[in-house]
Amino acid sequence: MDNQTTVLNILKKARDLVNSGYHADVLEAISALKADASGPKRDLAYYAVLETAAEGRGEVGLSDLSAASRDAAMALLDATIRRMTSKLH
């Protein structure tokens, strides 16, 4: 496990997993990164995605992340990555 893995890197890897078809939703993709990131860092990635989803829809939960279609999962991951990247600059 890489201690230098960031939440942004986790989100990018999760996006790659969804895009390639290995996982259908955000929860599965982030969960699949157990070897790459610690539980607390994966939790932060879930919260970042939930925060992005809540900006557009109000209150959301983890079940909303697993119910999303592949296209919706990609859009949500892309929006989260953009939101986090914009805060870095």
LORO-684952 format. One line per 2 residues: for each residue x, y, z of N, C-alpha, C. Coordinates in Angstrom, 2 decimals. Layout:
residues N
X:Y:Z:X:Y:Z:X:Y:Z; ...
This chain:
residues 89
0.85:-1.17:0.00:0.00:0.00:0.00:0.89:1.23:0.00; 0.58:2.15:-0.86:1.37:3.36:-1.01:0.85:4.45:-0.08
1.68:4.87:0.86:1.28:5.92:1.80:1.16:7.28:1.13; 1.70:7.42:-0.07:1.65:8.69:-0.79:0.42:8.80:-1.69
-0.42:7.79:-1.71:-1.63:7.82:-2.52:-2.55:8.92:-2.01; -3.02:9.75:-2.91:-3.91:10.84:-2.54:-5.35:10.48:-2.90
-6.28:11.21:-2.35:-7.69:11.02:-2.68:-7.90:11.27:-4.17; -7.23:12.27:-4.70:-7.36:12.56:-6.13:-6.87:11.38:-6.97
-5.77:10.77:-6.58:-5.27:9.59:-7.31:-6.25:8.42:-7.22; -6.85:8.25:-6.05:-7.85:7.19:-5.88:-9.01:7.42:-6.84
-9.48:8.65:-6.91:-10.60:8.98:-7.79:-10.24:8.74:-9.26; -9.04:9.08:-9.64:-8.60:8.86:-11.02:-8.52:7.37:-11.34
-8.00:6.59:-10.40:-7.93:5.14:-10.62:-9.33:4.54:-10.67; -10.22:5.00:-9.80:-11.60:4.51:-9.81:-12.26:4.85:-11.14
-12.00:6.05:-11.65:-12.55:6.45:-12.94:-12.06:5.51:-14.04; -10.78:5.19:-14.01:-10.22:4.27:-15.01:-10.91:2.90:-14.94
-11.19:2.43:-13.72:-11.86:1.13:-13.55:-13.27:1.16:-14.11; -13.99:2.24:-13.87:-15.36:2.35:-14.41:-15.30:2.50:-15.93
-14.41:3.34:-16.41:-14.29:3.58:-17.85:-13.94:2.31:-18.61; -13.08:1.49:-18.04:-12.65:0.26:-18.71:-13.67:-0.86:-18.59
-14.70:-0.65:-17.77:-15.74:-1.65:-17.62:-15.47:-2.68:-16.54; -14.38:-2.54:-15.80:-14.09:-3.49:-14.72:-15.10:-3.38:-13.59
-15.61:-2.19:-13.36:-16.61:-1.97:-12.32:-17.68:-1.04:-12.87; -18.91:-1.28:-12.45:-20.04:-0.54:-13.00:-20.36:0.74:-12.25
-19.94:0.82:-10.98:-20.32:2.00:-10.22:-19.16:2.51:-9.36; -19.38:3.66:-8.78:-18.36:4.37:-8.01:-17.94:3.57:-6.79
-18.90:3.02:-6.05:-18.58:2.27:-4.84:-17.70:1.07:-5.13; -18.08:0.29:-6.14:-17.29:-0.89:-6.51:-15.87:-0.50:-6.91
-15.76:0.55:-7.69:-14.45:0.96:-8.20:-13.53:1.42:-7.07; -14.04:2.24:-6.16:-13.20:2.70:-5.05:-12.87:1.54:-4.11
-13.85:0.68:-3.85:-13.61:-0.49:-2.99:-12.55:-1.41:-3.56; -12.48:-1.50:-4.87:-11.52:-2.37:-5.53:-10.07:-1.93:-5.33
-9.88:-0.73:-4.83:-8.53:-0.18:-4.68:-7.92:-0.45:-3.30; -8.35:-1.53:-2.65:-7.87:-1.88:-1.32:-6.35:-2.05:-1.28
-5.78:-2.58:-2.32:-4.33:-2.79:-2.36:-3.57:-1.48:-2.60; -4.26:-0.48:-3.12:-3.63:0.79:-3.48:-3.76:1.87:-2.41
-4.80:1.77:-1.60:-5.08:2.85:-0.65:-5.68:2.29:0.64; -5.36:2.94:1.73:-5.89:2.53:3.03:-7.39:2.79:3.11
-8.04:2.14:4.06:-9.46:2.34:4.28:-9.83:3.80:4.52; -9.09:4.50:5.40:-9.42:5.91:5.62:-9.30:6.78:4.36
-8.32:6.50:3.52:-8.19:7.29:2.29:-9.31:6.96:1.32; -9.70:5.69:1.25:-10.84:5.33:0.39:-12.10:5.99:0.92
-12.26:6.03:2.24:-13.41:6.71:2.84:-13.45:8.18:2.43; -12.31:8.83:2.43:-12.25:10.23:2.01:-12.68:10.38:0.55
-12.30:9.41:-0.27:-12.71:9.44:-1.68:-14.23:9.31:-1.80; -14.84:8.39:-1.00:-16.30:8.27:-1.00:-16.94:9.60:-0.61
-16.42:10.21:0.45:-16.99:11.48:0.92:-16.85:12.59:-0.13; -15.73:12.59:-0.84:-15.54:13.61:-1.88:-16.59:13.44:-2.98
-16.86:12.21:-3.36:-17.86:11.95:-4.40:-19.26:12.30:-3.88; -19.55:11.94:-2.63:-20.84:12.29:-2.05:-21.04:13.80:-1.99
-19.98:14.52:-1.66:-20.06:15.98:-1.60:-20.38:16.56:-2.98; -19.74:16.03:-4.00:-20.00:16.49:-5.36:-21.45:16.19:-5.75
-21.91:14.98:-5.45:-23.29:14.60:-5.79:-24.28:15.47:-5.05; -23.99:15.79:-3.81:-24.90:16.60:-3.01:-25.01:18.03:-3.53
-23.95:18.52:-4.15:-24.00:19.87:-4.71:-25.07:19.99:-5.77; -25.28:18.94:-6.53:-26.24:19.00:-7.62:-27.62:18.48:-7.27
-27.72:17.59:-6.27:-28.99:16.94:-6.00:-29.49:17.09:-4.57; -28.77:17.74:-3.75:-29.17:17.82:-2.35:-28.65:16.62:-1.59
-29.45:16.08:-0.71:-29.02:14.97:0.14:-28.90:13.69:-0.67; -27.74:13.03:-0.55:-27.51:11.75:-1.22:-26.85:10.80:-0.24
-26.91:9.53:-0.54:-26.30:8.52:0.31:-25.46:7.56:-0.52; -24.80:6.64:0.17:-23.95:5.68:-0.52:-24.73:4.83:-1.51
-25.98:4.53:-1.19:-26.78:3.72:-2.11:-26.99:4.43:-3.45; -27.00:5.77:-3.43:-27.13:6.53:-4.67:-25.90:6.32:-5.56
-24.75:6.15:-4.94:-23.53:5.95:-5.72:-23.51:4.58:-6.38; -24.08:3.59:-5.74:-24.08:2.25:-6.33:-25.21:2.07:-7.34
-26.21:2.92:-7.27:-27.35:2.81:-8.18:-27.11:3.53:-9.50; -26.07:4.31:-9.57:-25.81:5.12:-10.77:-25.41:4.23:-11.96
-25.81:4.64:-13.15:-25.39:3.95:-14.36:-23.90:4.23:-14.60; -23.32:3.53:-15.55:-21.91:3.74:-15.87:-21.68:5.18:-16.30
-22.55:5.71:-17.15:-22.39:7.10:-17.61:-22.52:8.08:-16.45; -23.48:7.83:-15.55:-23.65:8.70:-14.39:-22.45:8.60:-13.46
-21.91:7.39:-13.30:-20.72:7.20:-12.46:-19.53:7.95:-13.05; -19.36:7.86:-14.35:-18.26:8.57:-15.01:-18.42:10.08:-14.83
-19.62:10.57:-15.04:-19.87:12.01:-14.91:-19.60:12.47:-13.48; -20.02:11.68:-12.51:-19.81:12.04:-11.11:-18.33:12.02:-10.73
-17.61:11.01:-11.18:-16.16:10.96:-10.92:-15.45:12.11:-11.60; -15.82:12.40:-12.85:-15.20:13.52:-13.57:-15.46:14.84:-12.85
-16.69:15.04:-12.40:-17.03:16.28:-11.70:-16.27:16.39:-10.37; -16.12:15.28:-9.68:-15.38:15.30:-8.41:-13.91:15.59:-8.64
-13.33:14.98:-9.66:-11.93:15.22:-9.99:-11.72:16.69:-10.37; -12.63:17.23:-11.18:-12.53:18.65:-11.56:-12.65:19.57:-10.34
-13.61:19.26:-9.46:-13.83:20.08:-8.27:-12.59:20.08:-7.38; -12.02:18.92:-7.18:-10.84:18.82:-6.32:-9.62:19.47:-6.97
-9.47:19.26:-8.26:-8.33:19.86:-8.97:-8.42:21.38:-8.96; -9.62:21.91:-9.10:-9.78:23.37:-9.11:-9.39:23.98:-7.76
-9.56:23.25:-6.70:-9.20:23.74:-5.37:-7.68:23.73:-5.16; -6.97:22.98:-5.98:-5.51:22.91:-5.87:-4.83:24.08:-6.54
-5.54:24.74:-7.46:-4.92:25.82:-8.24:-5.41:27.18:-7.80
